[in-house]
Structures are given as structure tokens and as C-alpha cells.
Amino acid sequence: MVHRELFEEEFLFLLLNLGQVTSMEDPELIGEFIQCLRIFGVSSVDSTIWPLIHDAMLFLLKLEQHCTGQAVWAKPNDTPYDRYHTAYCAAIGLMSYSFLPHPEAGQGRLSHPVPRAFQVRRAS
């Protein structure tokens, strides 16, 4: 999680423009804005901010359902890369994750768990 006070201007920009981005109906930008706000630690606990994110997430879900319901947010004539990037941005905006330390931190474990595939084994 990034401390909001270190990037106050960027945080305010994201916060103040999420509604505008949602009205533009651009799934890439919406997903990227949501992801950035989540990196700043915005969650359902933030009762004044969360409704904006919730509305943006609902828009992404409704758009996906409108586009055949097969995780397709892009236009049919988009290039394969554009289809991939649009789907990635929208999906990352819908992901539920946390940048908060793992509850077992301080007990000899990593504070942010690393998936097993990315762990480095130490030679004995």
C-alpha cells in the first residue's frame, strides 16, 4: 500500500476524475483508475470513496455482460493486443486484493506473501 499523503495530488486526481472516466465508458481507464485507488489503500471501509469505486466496478460488470458475458470488453475489430490490454485492465479493476501486511507478519514470515512459484530457494 502506498501512503496517500506522499502522493496527495495524484490521489486527488484519481479520486476527482473517476466519475468522469466512468462516464467516458472506457474500460481500460476505469480499470486503471480503480487499481490505482486500491493501491492507495481505498477499500469498502472508506465509506465516502468506496461508492465511486463500486459504481465503476458495476459499470465494468454490466459492460462485460452486454458484450456477450465472456470477459470481452473490447471492440470486435480491435487488434489482439488491444483486446488483451482492455481485458487485463478491466479484470485488474475488478480484482479483490490487499496491499496490507499479512496477519502472520512478524512471526518469521514475509509480511507480504509471495506465491510459491516466485519464491527463491536458499541453498542449504
PESUL-V863161 format. One record per backbone hydrogen bond with DSSP energy under -1.0 kcal/mol. CO is the residue of the C=O (numbers start at 0). NH is the residue of the N-H. If there is no record, write none. Layout:
# PESUL-V863161
CO NH
CO NH
This chain:
# PESUL-V863161
2 5
3 6
6 10
7 11
8 12
9 13
10 14
11 15
12 16
13 17
16 20
17 21
18 22
19 23
21 24
25 29
26 30
27 31
28 32
29 33
30 34
31 35
32 36
33 37
34 38
35 39
36 41
37 40
38 1
42 45
44 46
45 49
48 51
48 52
49 53
50 54
51 55
52 56
53 57
54 58
55 59
56 60
57 61
58 62
59 63
60 64
61 65
62 66
63 68
74 77
78 82
79 83
80 84
81 85
82 86
83 87
84 88
85 89
86 90
87 91
88 92
89 93
90 94
101 104
103 106
110 101
114 117
115 118
